[in-house]
Amino acid sequence: MTSTETRYFPEEFAARYRAAGHWTDETFASFLAEAAERFGDAEALVAQDVAGAAVRLSYRELDTAAAVTAAGLRATGIAAGDRVVLQLPNTAEFVTVLFGLFRIGAVPVFALPAHRRSELVHFVQTSGAKAMITAATINRFDHRALAAEVAAETGAEILVVDDLPFAGDVADGAPVTVDPESLAFLQLSGGTTGVPKLIPRTHADYLYSVRESAKICGLAPGARFLVVLPVAHNFPMSSPGILGVLWAGGTVVLGTDPAPSKAFPLIEAEKVTMTSLVPPLAMLWLQAVPGTTADLGSLDVLQVGGAKFPPEAARRVTPELGCRLQQVFGMAEGLVNYTRDDDPEELVLGTQGRAISPDDEVRVLDEDGAPVPEGDAGLLWTRGPYTIRGYLGGVDAESFDAEGFYRTGDIVRRLPSGHLVVEGRAKDQINRGGEKIAAEEVENHLIAHPLVIDAAVVAVADEFLGERTCAVVLTGGERPTVPELKKFVRARGVAEYKVPDRVEFVDEFPTTGVGKISRRELRRALADLVGRKDEEKL
Ligand code: OOB
């Protein structure tokens, strides 16, 4: 460790987290090799590869596959410290490439399969990535062609896993030694600004959250965890996700389709004990239970998180799916809350859980930064042993205060037990069934249209997704049609979930009559306008 290396936490706090035993010398470079020593022949991974062939690997076999992949990656010129954008579906290659990169000390940048040209170019450019690893097709979309566009714009090297077995000599794939407090990978923020921010997570901070999550969730050998959410997302990655399961000696089952028609038979066939869903999928599963012939009896726990799970739906989980519910309220920036196994029913159904660590500092404050009375709703600020102190490229004054607290933008109530109830949001983000959309990012794409003078993107209530997006678009005389505008946004190269669900045209935006209205006030006023319009129609 050198003094010139970037430190991600102030030394005073790092020392405290080390002394408390939260931060250890464990790193992701040697994570799998150590798991293989502990769990040897136990089944580690059940998945398909990108060609659709069944893959079943023990810990030892997975470790060897990662070593071979590491050697192959190294042979392509990827070296320690290099950043590599990873865009892969829920296939075996995700795991072998991820651990292959970790072994050689490279730093993955986690893209989601839904991301398109503009997002991927941004990830490559802001992270300074040398390469991008993808699959030829994901969900029938041509990612080879997409990657070629990214390469043309950025110069990044493209590796398509279908072409490259990444085979090398196992001996060349031995784990390198890395500083546990150095950067392990970059996660993506849900975002509230024009472009998504990158989240630097270190080995020590992330592994602490992984180990504690595995313990809180009671994972042990014998746990069989199904992942149907995109595995690169923080929730299925580490809460406790694939990393928690592999740390505890369980089996990761990767599914490529969350639809009950695909997921239910997989639960039966693989005797899945636990899985994680976003609320719309949980509701879809609940709807599908009466019509299924699949035996879901092995399922012990369903985790739901990423967006608010309404208590009415939460109440249905145990009677209808026959398993326990665990609510998870987390964020890629750090803080993760879980309802616990021994929580009384009203907390499991009516709260989003409590923080992982006794050293998670949680503040619930009013707009002026003063604590609200216990139990009142306020803004959630947090600091702790696995919450970042800044985004990649510098501390963002809007997001972090002088003491290093992260402003989550969530509005919560804290109960005497420490459990949090998410009441709303004070950030300019739409939570579309767990997928986060920054209003400003979509507005920028809309404003690029020649007939659009200005645009504001707001959330509208949706029975299934919780929220959907509505773009309120200011035009002069001529207007594009709604399909034209959607097509325009899509052609700018953004993930499909960011394309506005609904478009409303207006000739003027509200003003205060005195001064200029802020973007935030504008969005609020327009959200009210759209809401009123909907009520009038009812
Ligand atoms: C998870 O991570 P992100 O980074 O995609 O999104 C974080 C945001 C939170 O700030 C909050 O606004 C919202 O998503 N959120 C929830 C929630 N879980 C996340 N809002 C209400 N209820 C919940 N249960 O979404 C994430 C990361 C790790 C574990 C779980 C979720």
Boltz pocket constraint, residues with backbone or C-beta under 6 A from the ligand:
constraints:
  - pocket:
      binder: B
      contacts: [[A, 188], [A, 189], [A, 190], [A, 234], [A, 235], [A, 239], [A, 304], [A, 305], [A, 306], [A, 307], [A, 308], [A, 309], [A, 327], [A, 328], [A, 329], [A, 330], [A, 331], [A, 332], [A, 333], [A, 334], [A, 335], [A, 336], [A, 352], [A, 408], [A, 410], [A, 422], [A, 425], [A, 431], [A, 434], [A, 436]]
      max_distance: 6.0
